[in-house]
Amino acid sequence: MNKIINKKNILFLAIFIFQGMLLFSFSPINNVIAAECVPFAFKACASGSVYWFDSCNNIHDIYQYCPLNQSCEDSQCKPVACSTNANCGTETTVGGSFCQGNYVFQKYNTPTCINPGQLNAYCSDVLNKRMIESCAVEQICSSGACITTQCSILTSLVVNFVNTSGIYNISYDVNCNGNVDLEDIFILPWLTEAQCDKKLNDPYNSCCQSHASKKCDGNSVYWYNSCGKKQELVETCTANQLCENAECKNVVCNTNANCGTNGLIDGLF
């Protein structure tokens, strides 16, 4: 009998607790707790843009989209530090020019945007060097400038003809040691006579005057330069001509037939 009573008591207790929970869920007290989350209480950053939040920190509607060149910071869309190198300022020189080989270089500070357009973008100066001048073959680079020294004179000249033009190995005493070294040798195009400091007694010397005279070679006329080097063909003499004094001249006769017909002298005897 006691066991039956205990079972009934447990059943009534469970029903009582369940009814109490239902009453509590619809009670004014619970509604007051839910009403404590005030909507649109403040703005904050979320996912790179500005959103409304309620007083319980629940995210609501978006307030402002931040464009690609801005980031969300302190509940505002703010521009990033830089999107391109141009946002970081202008380039400046560092120190003076200097020599590297026979070239003039200059160092520059180049403002550069690191991580452009990103939240972690920032500007930084990047040091680089650039060639600003190439010294001519008769010059040397000294103290950051191309200069012509008293040593830079023509000391030798060798010509190798290529078709009708020439490629010349020119040597200057660039290092001013009084010798013609490998570092003194350069390749230049045809030199005019005014550019020659020395007239070398060499028929291949480009300082020799071109087409200075005509001469016979075989039975033809050729041009010769002032150093005696044979150049282009001027004229080939024909079979009834001979080359003489740089000209093709007609000969008086090549055969007896050129001299006329036989004739009698004083009759028979």
Protein Blocks (a to p, Z undefined) as FASTA:
>chain_A
ZZmmmmmmmmmmmmmmmmmmmmmmmgmklmmmmmmmcghkbccdeehiacdddfkopacd
dfbdcdfkbcceehiacddfbfbfklnopcddehjdddehjadcddddddddehehiakb
ccddddddddfbdcdfkbcceehiacddfklccfbdcdddehjbccddddddfkonopac
fklpccdddddfklpmbdcdbfklmkbcghkbccdehjadcdddfkopacddfbdcdfkb
cceehiacddfbfbfklnopcddehiaZZ
